[in-house]
């Protein structure tokens, strides 16, 4: 990871970590970088945070000052930016969002012309420009100065694309949508209404400060209760920029990314549409998913945590379905990134085509209790390589055998070691996580 850009863009508290000056310089560099041989066309989307407007204008000022034309999608989803970039011949796209973070954070995510996250080398060049390590870029003059263009039509085309994905009408289906007071507020209801669903929508009145606040995929308990109270057939919760989806079944039970991968993967495999009969998961996927896959002969790959790594594996091997427990699910036939609304539509396809409820479709998977605790350490690498800690982890792994697993990994952004155990009961998870943490403490690895 770079100095500013992590695995999911440049993110932090608005005007504290990520400032308006940063945004202007990102725009300046990208406008120049993509405009060296032709007039660059760059599309910008944003979520509903108050600071998103400030960053949108700063980015547009930087882009146009470097001679690029900036096309404004206004409030929209991250996957819609990816879709518009790759289908309408833009040089790159920029999404202003901090995803599931609180409203006072924000972020800048750059998407390349193919609809993927921008290459790390380009991010490094942007960082060097921000830090003044390269010579100042020329300012456009005269007719070369760029312009901003209202491009709400691009978002509308994306809505049309989503509607076209559905295989049949959702008539008579009672569907709930929790829009997290974020990007999905401007898109999700339109899609479901067009497909004939009886749509029940909550948390779709953004005010700039209520994005992700006690709502959406990170507070799924709100939708669970709403689904039960309104006797919904199925419900879907999105995060701030709508690249995640967590579902709730007809019983009010949570259907996370692992269960979504199972339901959609099994359906695609039955249809002969699951390349290599393989889904791509991360190392954090639940043991119960893997055991269920083994029973039906569905294969799986494991990657590091992050939808970026999931997609890299899919691209390299030609796989069509992958994702994370958190609800980032990628259907590569239709999208290059996680797309929460698309994911909900693919789940609806399985429900409608198989004429089965979501609860029935997931009952074959026994999700194992999982406990994750973070330990702040003075040095992640030293802690990870400590012999006593490694021995403690090996001891737990041996004790769990095939009935559980332990995973110890470093945080990508903090001086933290994450200790996770899956086992048959919560008590077993607690016992073994604490056992390893005690060794970390005894070895003097913890930060004061």
C-alpha positions as CSV (number, residue, x, y, z in Angstrom):
1,X,0.0,0.0,0.0
2,X,1.1,3.6,-0.6
3,X,1.3,6.6,1.6
4,X,-2.2,7.8,0.8
5,X,-3.9,5.1,-1.3
6,X,-4.8,1.9,0.6
7,X,-6.6,-1.2,-0.8
8,X,-9.7,0.8,-1.3
9,X,-8.5,4.3,-2.4
10,X,-7.5,7.4,-0.5
11,X,-9.7,7.4,2.6
12,X,-9.8,9.3,5.9
13,X,-11.5,12.1,7.8
14,X,-12.6,14.9,5.5
15,X,-10.3,17.9,5.7
16,X,-8.2,16.2,8.3
17,X,-6.6,13.2,6.6
18,X,-8.1,13.7,3.1
19,X,-8.2,17.5,2.4
20,X,-9.7,19.5,-0.4
21,X,-6.1,20.3,-1.5
22,X,-5.5,16.6,-1.9
23,X,-8.5,16.3,-4.1
24,X,-7.5,19.2,-6.3
25,X,-4.1,17.6,-6.8
26,X,-5.5,14.2,-7.6
27,X,-7.6,15.9,-10.2
28,X,-4.7,17.9,-11.6
29,X,-2.5,14.8,-12.0
30,X,-5.2,12.5,-13.5
31,X,-6.3,15.2,-15.9
32,X,-2.7,15.7,-17.1
33,X,-1.8,11.9,-17.0
34,X,-4.7,10.9,-19.2
35,X,-4.6,14.0,-21.4
36,X,-1.1,13.8,-22.8
37,X,-2.2,12.5,-26.2
38,X,-5.8,13.6,-26.3
39,X,-8.4,15.6,-24.4
40,X,-9.1,13.4,-21.3
41,X,-12.7,12.4,-20.4
42,X,-13.1,11.6,-16.8
43,X,-16.4,10.8,-15.0
44,X,-17.1,11.5,-11.3
45,X,-19.6,10.0,-9.0
46,X,-20.2,10.7,-5.3
47,X,-22.2,9.4,-2.3
48,X,-24.4,11.4,0.0
49,X,-21.8,12.7,2.6
50,X,-21.8,16.4,3.1
51,X,-18.1,16.6,2.2
52,X,-18.7,14.8,-1.1
53,X,-19.8,18.0,-2.8
54,X,-16.6,19.8,-1.7
55,X,-14.4,17.0,-3.1
56,X,-16.4,16.8,-6.3
57,X,-15.8,20.5,-7.0
58,X,-12.1,20.2,-6.0
59,X,-11.6,17.2,-8.3
60,X,-13.4,18.9,-11.1
61,X,-11.3,22.1,-10.7
62,X,-8.1,20.0,-10.8
63,X,-9.2,18.0,-13.8
64,X,-10.3,21.0,-15.9
65,X,-7.2,23.0,-14.9
66,X,-5.2,20.3,-16.5
67,X,-7.3,20.3,-19.6
68,X,-9.6,17.3,-18.9
69,X,-13.4,17.3,-19.3
70,X,-15.2,16.3,-16.1
71,X,-18.5,14.5,-16.4
72,X,-20.6,14.6,-13.2
73,X,-22.9,11.6,-12.4
74,X,-23.8,13.3,-9.1
75,X,-25.1,11.0,-6.3
76,X,-24.6,7.5,-7.6
77,X,-23.0,4.1,-6.6
78,X,-19.4,3.0,-7.0
79,X,-20.4,0.2,-9.4
80,X,-22.3,2.6,-11.6
81,X,-19.1,4.6,-12.1
82,X,-17.3,1.4,-13.1
83,X,-20.1,0.5,-15.5
84,X,-20.1,4.0,-17.1
85,X,-16.3,4.1,-17.5
86,X,-16.1,0.8,-19.3
87,X,-19.1,1.1,-21.5
88,X,-18.9,4.7,-22.5
89,X,-15.2,5.1,-23.4
90,X,-14.0,7.3,-20.5
91,X,-10.3,7.4,-19.6
92,X,-11.0,6.8,-16.0
93,X,-13.6,7.3,-13.3
94,X,-13.5,8.7,-9.8
95,X,-15.8,7.8,-7.0
96,X,-16.0,10.0,-3.9
97,X,-17.0,7.8,-1.0
98,X,-15.8,6.2,2.2
99,X,-18.1,3.2,1.7
100,X,-19.4,2.0,5.1
101,X,-17.4,4.5,7.2
102,X,-19.2,7.3,9.2
103,X,-20.3,10.5,7.4
104,X,-17.3,12.6,8.6
105,X,-14.9,10.3,6.6
106,X,-14.6,10.4,2.9
107,X,-12.5,8.8,0.2
108,X,-11.3,9.0,-3.4
109,X,-11.4,5.8,-5.4
110,X,-10.0,5.9,-9.0
111,X,-11.3,3.4,-11.6
112,X,-9.4,2.7,-14.8
113,X,-10.8,2.5,-18.3
114,X,-11.6,-1.2,-18.0
115,X,-13.8,-0.6,-14.9
116,X,-11.2,-2.0,-12.4
117,X,-9.5,-0.2,-9.6
118,X,-6.6,1.9,-11.0
119,X,-3.2,0.4,-11.1
120,X,-0.9,0.8,-8.1
121,X,1.8,2.4,-10.2
122,X,-0.6,5.3,-11.2
123,X,-1.6,5.7,-7.5
124,X,2.1,6.0,-6.6
125,X,2.6,8.7,-9.3
126,X,-0.3,10.6,-7.9
127,X,1.2,10.4,-4.4
128,X,4.5,11.7,-5.6
129,X,2.7,14.7,-7.2
130,X,0.8,15.4,-4.0
131,X,4.1,15.4,-2.0
132,X,5.8,17.7,-4.5
133,X,8.3,15.0,-5.6
134,X,7.7,15.7,-9.3
135,X,7.9,19.1,-11.1
136,X,4.7,21.2,-11.3
137,X,2.3,20.2,-14.1
138,X,1.4,22.7,-16.8
139,X,-1.9,24.5,-16.5
140,X,-4.2,24.3,-19.5
141,X,-4.9,27.7,-21.2
142,X,-7.3,29.1,-23.8
143,X,-9.4,26.5,-25.5
144,X,-7.4,23.7,-23.8
145,X,-9.0,24.4,-20.4
146,X,-11.5,21.6,-19.6
147,X,-15.2,21.9,-18.8
148,X,-17.7,20.2,-16.5
149,X,-20.6,18.4,-18.0
150,X,-23.8,17.2,-16.2
151,X,-24.0,13.5,-16.9
152,X,-27.0,12.2,-15.0
153,X,-27.8,10.4,-18.2
154,X,-25.0,8.0,-17.4
155,X,-26.5,7.0,-14.1
156,X,-29.9,6.5,-15.9
157,X,-28.3,4.1,-18.4
158,X,-26.8,2.2,-15.5
159,X,-30.3,1.8,-14.0
160,X,-31.5,0.5,-17.4
161,X,-28.6,-2.0,-17.3
162,X,-29.7,-3.3,-13.9
163,X,-33.3,-3.7,-15.0
164,X,-32.2,-5.6,-18.0
165,X,-30.3,-8.1,-15.9
166,X,-33.5,-9.5,-14.3
167,X,-34.8,-12.7,-15.9
168,X,-38.5,-12.2,-14.9
169,X,-40.9,-9.9,-13.2
170,X,-40.9,-9.6,-9.4
171,X,-44.7,-9.1,-9.3
172,X,-46.3,-10.0,-6.0
173,X,-42.9,-10.2,-4.2
174,X,-42.7,-8.1,-1.0
175,X,-39.1,-6.8,-1.1
176,X,-37.4,-4.6,1.5
177,X,-34.5,-2.2,0.7
178,X,-32.3,-0.5,3.3
179,X,-30.5,2.1,1.3
180,X,-28.2,3.2,4.2
181,X,-29.1,6.9,3.5
182,X,-26.4,6.5,0.9
183,X,-25.9,6.1,-2.9
184,X,-28.5,3.4,-3.3
185,X,-31.2,6.0,-2.3
186,X,-31.0,7.4,-5.8
187,X,-31.2,4.0,-7.7
188,X,-32.5,0.9,-5.9
189,X,-36.2,1.7,-5.6
190,X,-36.4,2.7,-9.2
191,X,-35.0,-0.7,-10.3
192,X,-37.3,-2.7,-8.1
193,X,-40.4,-0.7,-8.9
194,X,-39.7,-1.1,-12.6
195,X,-39.5,-4.9,-12.1
196,X,-42.9,-5.0,-10.5
197,X,-42.0,-5.7,-6.9
198,X,-44.0,-4.4,-4.0
199,X,-41.1,-2.4,-2.6
200,X,-40.6,-1.4,1.0
201,X,-37.8,1.2,1.4
202,X,-36.1,2.4,4.6
203,X,-33.2,4.8,5.3
204,X,-33.5,6.5,1.9
205,X,-33.6,10.1,3.0
206,X,-29.9,11.3,3.1
207,X,-29.2,14.6,4.8
208,X,-25.4,14.6,4.4
209,X,-24.7,13.3,7.9
210,X,-26.9,10.2,8.3
211,X,-25.2,7.9,5.9
212,X,-24.5,4.4,7.5
213,X,-25.9,5.7,10.9
214,X,-27.8,2.8,12.5
215,X,-28.7,1.6,9.0
216,X,-27.6,-0.4,6.0
217,X,-25.4,-3.5,5.8
218,X,-23.3,-2.6,8.8
219,X,-26.5,-2.4,11.1
220,X,-28.4,-5.3,9.6
221,X,-30.5,-5.8,12.8
222,X,-32.6,-2.8,11.7
223,X,-33.6,-4.5,8.4
224,X,-34.1,-7.8,10.2
225,X,-36.8,-6.3,12.5
226,X,-38.4,-4.4,9.6
227,X,-38.6,-7.5,7.5
228,X,-40.4,-9.4,10.2
229,X,-42.7,-6.6,11.1
230,X,-43.8,-6.2,7.4
231,X,-43.8,-9.9,6.6
232,X,-41.4,-9.4,3.7
233,X,-40.4,-12.2,1.3
234,X,-36.8,-11.0,1.2
235,X,-34.9,-7.8,2.0
236,X,-31.6,-6.3,1.1
237,X,-29.3,-3.9,2.9
238,X,-26.6,-1.8,1.1
239,X,-23.7,0.2,2.4
240,X,-22.9,3.9,1.8
241,X,-21.7,3.5,-1.9
242,X,-23.8,0.4,-2.6
243,X,-21.0,-2.0,-3.5
244,X,-22.0,-4.4,-0.8
245,X,-25.2,-6.3,-0.2
246,X,-26.4,-8.3,2.9
247,X,-29.7,-10.0,2.6
248,X,-32.4,-10.9,5.1
249,X,-34.6,-14.0,4.4
250,X,-38.4,-14.4,5.0
251,X,-37.7,-15.5,8.6
252,X,-35.6,-12.4,9.4
253,X,-32.3,-14.3,9.3
254,X,-29.2,-12.7,8.0
255,X,-27.8,-14.0,4.7
256,X,-24.2,-12.6,4.4
257,X,-21.7,-12.7,1.6
258,X,-20.7,-16.3,2.3
259,X,-24.3,-17.6,2.0
260,X,-24.9,-15.4,-1.1
261,X,-21.9,-17.1,-2.7
262,X,-23.3,-20.5,-1.9
263,X,-26.8,-19.8,-3.1
264,X,-25.7,-18.1,-6.4
265,X,-22.8,-20.4,-6.9
266,X,-24.9,-23.6,-6.6
267,X,-27.5,-22.2,-8.9
268,X,-25.0,-21.2,-11.6
269,X,-23.3,-24.6,-11.3
270,X,-26.7,-26.3,-11.8
271,X,-27.2,-24.1,-14.9
272,X,-23.7,-25.0,-16.2
273,X,-22.7,-21.3,-15.9
274,X,-20.2,-21.5,-13.1
275,X,-16.8,-21.5,-14.8
276,X,-14.7,-24.4,-13.4
277,X,-17.5,-25.1,-10.9
278,X,-15.5,-22.7,-8.7
279,X,-16.2,-19.7,-6.5
280,X,-13.6,-17.3,-5.2
281,X,-13.6,-16.5,-1.5
282,X,-11.2,-14.8,1.0
283,X,-9.4,-16.4,3.9
284,X,-12.1,-14.9,6.2
285,X,-15.0,-17.0,4.6
286,X,-16.7,-19.3,7.1
287,X,-15.7,-22.9,7.5
288,X,-19.4,-23.8,7.1
289,X,-19.4,-22.4,3.5
290,X,-16.5,-24.7,2.6
291,X,-18.1,-27.8,4.2
292,X,-21.3,-27.1,2.3
293,X,-19.4,-26.6,-1.0
294,X,-17.6,-29.9,-0.5
295,X,-21.0,-31.7,-0.1
296,X,-22.2,-30.5,-3.5
297,X,-18.9,-30.7,-5.4
298,X,-18.5,-26.9,-5.7
299,X,-14.8,-25.9,-5.7
300,X,-13.4,-22.8,-4.1
301,X,-10.3,-20.6,-4.2
302,X,-9.1,-18.5,-1.3
303,X,-7.4,-15.1,-1.5
304,X,-6.2,-12.4,0.9
305,X,-8.9,-10.2,2.4
306,X,-10.2,-7.5,-0.1
307,X,-12.4,-7.6,-3.1
308,X,-9.5,-6.4,-5.1
309,X,-7.7,-9.7,-4.6
310,X,-10.9,-11.7,-5.2
311,X,-11.3,-10.0,-8.6
312,X,-7.6,-10.5,-9.5
313,X,-8.0,-14.2,-9.0
314,X,-11.3,-14.3,-11.0
315,X,-9.6,-12.4,-13.8
316,X,-6.6,-14.6,-13.9
317,X,-8.5,-17.8,-13.9
318,X,-11.7,-16.9,-15.8
319,X,-14.0,-17.5,-12.8
320,X,-17.4,-15.8,-12.8
321,X,-18.3,-15.5,-9.1
322,X,-16.4,-14.4,-6.1
323,X,-16.7,-12.3,-3.0
324,X,-16.4,-11.6,0.7
325,X,-18.3,-12.3,3.8
326,X,-19.0,-8.6,4.1
327,X,-21.2,-8.6,1.1
328,X,-18.8,-7.5,-1.7
329,X,-19.9,-10.0,-4.3
330,X,-18.6,-9.9,-7.9
331,X,-20.5,-11.4,-10.9
332,X,-17.9,-10.9,-13.6
333,X,-20.4,-11.4,-16.5
334,X,-22.1,-8.2,-15.4
335,X,-19.6,-6.1,-13.4
336,X,-15.9,-5.6,-12.6
337,X,-16.5,-4.6,-9.0
338,X,-18.8,-5.6,-6.1
339,X,-22.3,-4.3,-6.9
340,X,-24.8,-4.4,-4.1
341,X,-27.9,-3.8,-6.2
342,X,-26.8,-6.2,-8.9
343,X,-26.1,-8.9,-6.2
344,X,-29.7,-8.5,-4.9
345,X,-31.0,-9.0,-8.4
346,X,-28.9,-12.2,-8.8
347,X,-30.3,-13.5,-5.6
348,X,-33.8,-12.6,-6.8
349,X,-33.1,-14.6,-10.0
350,X,-32.4,-17.7,-7.9
351,X,-35.5,-17.2,-5.8
352,X,-37.7,-16.7,-8.8
353,X,-36.3,-19.4,-11.1
354,X,-36.1,-22.1,-8.4
355,X,-39.4,-21.0,-6.8
356,X,-37.8,-21.3,-3.3
357,X,-37.5,-18.9,-0.5
358,X,-34.1,-17.5,0.5
359,X,-34.4,-19.3,3.8
360,X,-34.9,-22.6,2.1
361,X,-32.0,-22.0,-0.3
362,X,-29.6,-21.4,2.6
363,X,-30.6,-24.1,5.0
364,X,-27.9,-26.6,3.7
365,X,-25.2,-24.3,5.1
366,X,-24.3,-24.5,8.8
367,X,-22.5,-21.3,9.6
368,X,-19.9,-21.9,12.3
369,X,-19.6,-19.4,15.2
370,X,-16.7,-17.0,14.5
371,X,-14.9,-14.7,17.0
372,X,-12.4,-12.1,15.9
373,X,-10.4,-10.0,18.4
374,X,-7.8,-7.3,17.6
375,X,-4.6,-6.9,19.5
376,X,-2.7,-3.7,19.2
377,X,1.1,-4.5,19.0
378,X,4.3,-2.5,18.9
379,X,5.5,-4.3,15.7
380,X,3.2,-6.5,13.5
381,X,6.0,-8.4,11.9
382,X,7.8,-9.2,15.1
383,X,4.5,-10.3,16.7
384,X,3.6,-12.5,13.7
385,X,6.9,-14.2,13.7
386,X,7.2,-14.7,17.5
387,X,8.0,-18.4,18.1
388,X,5.8,-18.7,21.3
389,X,2.8,-17.2,19.5
390,X,3.3,-19.4,16.4
391,X,3.4,-22.4,18.8
392,X,0.2,-21.3,20.5
393,X,-1.5,-21.0,17.1
394,X,-0.3,-24.4,16.0
395,X,-1.6,-25.9,19.3
396,X,-5.1,-24.4,18.8
397,X,-5.2,-25.6,15.2
398,X,-4.3,-29.2,16.3
399,X,-7.0,-29.1,19.0
400,X,-9.7,-27.9,16.6
401,X,-8.8,-30.4,13.9
402,X,-11.5,-30.6,11.2
403,X,-14.1,-29.1,13.5
404,X,-12.8,-25.5,13.4
405,X,-9.9,-23.3,12.4
406,X,-7.7,-20.5,13.6
407,X,-6.5,-17.6,11.5
408,X,-4.0,-15.0,12.7
409,X,-3.2,-12.1,10.4
410,X,-1.8,-8.6,10.3
411,X,-4.1,-5.6,9.8
412,X,-3.3,-3.8,6.5
413,X,-3.8,-0.3,7.9
414,X,-3.1,-0.5,11.7
415,X,-0.5,-1.9,14.1
416,X,-2.9,-4.7,14.9
417,X,-2.8,-8.5,14.9
418,X,-6.2,-10.1,14.3
419,X,-6.9,-13.4,16.0
420,X,-10.0,-15.3,14.6
421,X,-11.3,-18.7,15.6
422,X,-14.2,-20.7,14.1
423,X,-15.6,-23.6,16.1
424,X,-18.7,-25.5,17.0
425,X,-19.7,-23.1,19.8
426,X,-19.1,-19.5,20.9
427,X,-17.5,-20.8,24.1
428,X,-14.8,-22.8,22.2
429,X,-14.1,-19.7,20.0
430,X,-13.7,-17.5,23.1
431,X,-11.5,-20.0,24.8
432,X,-9.0,-20.4,22.0
433,X,-8.9,-16.7,20.9
434,X,-8.1,-15.7,24.5
435,X,-5.5,-18.5,24.8
436,X,-3.5,-17.0,21.9
437,X,-4.0,-13.4,23.1
438,X,-2.6,-14.4,26.5
439,X,0.6,-15.6,24.9
440,X,0.9,-12.4,22.9
441,X,0.6,-10.4,26.1
442,X,3.0,-12.7,28.0
443,X,5.6,-12.2,25.3
444,X,5.5,-8.4,25.7
445,X,4.3,-7.8,22.2
446,X,1.4,-5.6,23.0
447,X,1.5,-1.8,22.6
448,X,1.1,0.2,25.8
